[in-house]
Amino acid sequence: MRQTLLLDSTYYPLQMIDWKKALSLFFTERAEVVEHHSDIEIKSTNDSYKLPKVMRLFCKIGDIHTVKFNRMNVFYRDNFTCQYCHIKFKAADLTLDHVYPKSLGGPSDWENIVAACAPCNGAKADKLIHNSKFSLSKKPIEPRWLTIFLKKLNDKEVGFWSDWFY
């Protein structure tokens, strides 16, 4: 099922929501529909409703400052590219690697975790970068929220958003 882009009252993008949350916001009059998906309808026993593609909240929500630290967001930050061999992969073929090994006390955070293919991750093992044959393509940092959000919207898997970028 396709998702809905939720905007705040100033049209600033907030998040992607599922169809249930979208219809809930609409029926409780907390948001208006800006655009519908043209090919999907939700049917009840008495009515049918076009699935919202973009919705705008009536009230402004506070600014979003942080990106949730999780596997997929690390992959998006690193552009689905192994940070050691610099080859692009599908998410299923990537792993997470601790730059400063966990066995040596390395934390699991934005500055210490990178996307790595299984062969590179296995070859690096629990070595420090300078004790291995690898170098990072870029220093891992916490990404900006809007950067990750736009990468997700522009993802080829979610191609129905492409018309918002042109």
WOJORA-V500476 format. One record per backbone hydrogen bond with DSSP energy under -0.5 kcal/mol. NH is the residue of the N-H (numbers start at 1). CO is the residue of the C=O. If there is no record, write none. Layout:
NH|CO, NH|CO
//
This chain:
4|17, 5|53, 6|4, 6|15, 7|5, 7|55, 8|12, 9|59, 11|8, 14|6, 15|6, 17|4, 22|18, 23|19, 24|20, 25|21, 26|22, 27|23, 28|24, 29|26, 30|25, 31|25, 32|56, 34|32, 34|54, 35|54, 37|51, 40|37, 42|49, 43|41, 44|47, 49|42, 51|40, 53|35, 54|35, 55|5, 56|32, 57|7, 58|30, 65|63, 70|68, 74|70, 75|71, 76|72, 77|73, 78|74, 79|76, 80|75, 81|78, 82|87, 83|115, 86|82, 89|80, 93|90, 94|91, 95|116, 97|114, 99|97, 99|112, 101|99, 104|101, 105|102, 106|101, 109|107, 112|109, 113|109, 114|97, 116|95, 118|93, 121|117, 122|118, 123|119, 124|120, 125|121, 127|124, 131|128, 132|129, 137|83, 148|144, 149|145, 150|146, 151|147, 152|148, 153|149, 154|150, 155|152, 158|155, 159|156, 161|158, 162|159, 164|161, 165|162
//
